[in-house]
Amino acid sequence: MHKYLYRMAGVDFTLIDGLDALTVQTILSEVGLNPKRFPSVKHFTSWLGLCPGQKVTGGKVKSSQTRTVVNRAANAFRMAAFSLTHSRSEEVHFIAAYVLAWAHPKQ
């Protein structure tokens, strides 16, 4: 499957830590190959439901948890980040912990 994904996309996404061929297939099936579909990274993370949404009332933050979305690509990114938390590399562990903390902020 790896060579078919590479031939289709023209890029080897499996070189990114945490992404295997099945994860890349899931992400590409949901998102597609057209990067112009999203005007910016902020739009993309909002569509995935990975960015925190702040509910502010009276100047106080009441909630900053992420929205609940039914999106297979978002779940694939979350699982890839979670798998990196069990990696032996300190740098990869730090990046994965940062992504998980950003995707799931504490209340």
C-alpha positions in Angstrom: 0.0 0.0 0.0 3.0 2.3 0.7 4.1 2.5 -2.9 0.5 3.2 -4.1 0.1 6.1 -1.7 3.5 7.5 -2.8 2.5 7.2 -6.4 -0.9 8.8 -5.8 0.4 11.7 -3.6 3.9 12.2 -5.0 5.1 12.5 -1.4 6.1 9.9 1.2 4.0 10.8 4.2 5.1 7.7 6.1 8.4 9.4 6.7 6.6 11.5 9.3 7.0 10.0 12.8 3.8 8.3 13.9 2.2 8.0 10.4 2.0 4.6 8.8 0.4 3.6 5.5 -3.0 3.0 7.0 -3.1 6.3 8.8 -2.0 8.2 5.7 -4.7 6.4 3.7 -7.3 7.4 6.3 -6.2 11.0 6.3 -6.0 11.3 2.5 -9.4 9.7 2.1 -11.0 12.3 4.3 -8.9 15.4 3.4 -7.9 14.7 -0.2 -4.8 15.9 -2.0 -5.9 19.5 -2.8 -4.2 21.8 -0.2 -6.1 24.8 -1.6 -9.3 23.5 -0.1 -8.3 25.2 3.2 -7.2 28.8 3.1 -4.9 28.4 6.1 -3.7 26.0 8.7 -6.1 27.6 11.2 -9.0 26.6 8.9 -7.7 23.1 8.6 -7.3 22.5 12.3 -10.7 24.0 13.0 -12.3 21.7 10.4 -10.5 18.8 12.1 -11.8 19.9 15.5 -8.3 20.0 16.9 -8.2 23.6 17.9 -9.5 24.6 21.3 -12.7 26.6 21.3 -12.9 29.2 24.1 -16.3 30.0 25.6 -15.9 33.3 27.3 -18.5 35.1 29.3 -18.0 38.2 31.4 -14.3 38.2 30.6 -13.8 34.8 32.1 -13.0 31.6 30.2 -15.7 29.1 31.0 -14.4 26.3 28.8 -11.6 25.8 26.3 -12.1 22.2 25.3 -12.1 21.1 21.7 -15.3 20.6 19.8 -16.7 17.1 19.3 -16.5 16.2 15.7 -17.0 13.0 13.8 -14.0 13.0 11.6 -11.8 10.0 10.8 -8.8 12.2 9.9 -8.9 14.0 13.3 -9.0 10.6 15.0 -6.0 9.4 12.9 -4.0 12.5 13.8 -4.8 12.0 17.5 -3.9 8.3 17.4 -0.6 9.1 15.6 0.3 11.7 18.3 -0.7 9.3 21.0 1.5 6.6 19.6 4.5 8.9 19.6 4.1 9.4 23.4 5.4 5.8 23.8 8.4 6.5 21.5 11.9 6.3 22.9 13.1 9.5 21.4 13.0 12.5 23.8 12.4 15.0 20.9 9.5 12.9 19.5 8.1 12.4 23.0 8.1 16.2 23.6 6.4 17.0 20.3 3.8 14.3 20.8 3.1 15.5 24.4 2.7 19.1 23.1 0.3 18.1 20.3 -1.8 16.0 22.8 -1.9 18.8 25.3 -2.9 21.3 22.6 -5.6 19.0 21.2 -7.0 18.1 24.6 -6.6 21.1 27.0 -7.4 20.6 30.6 -10.4 22.4 31.9 
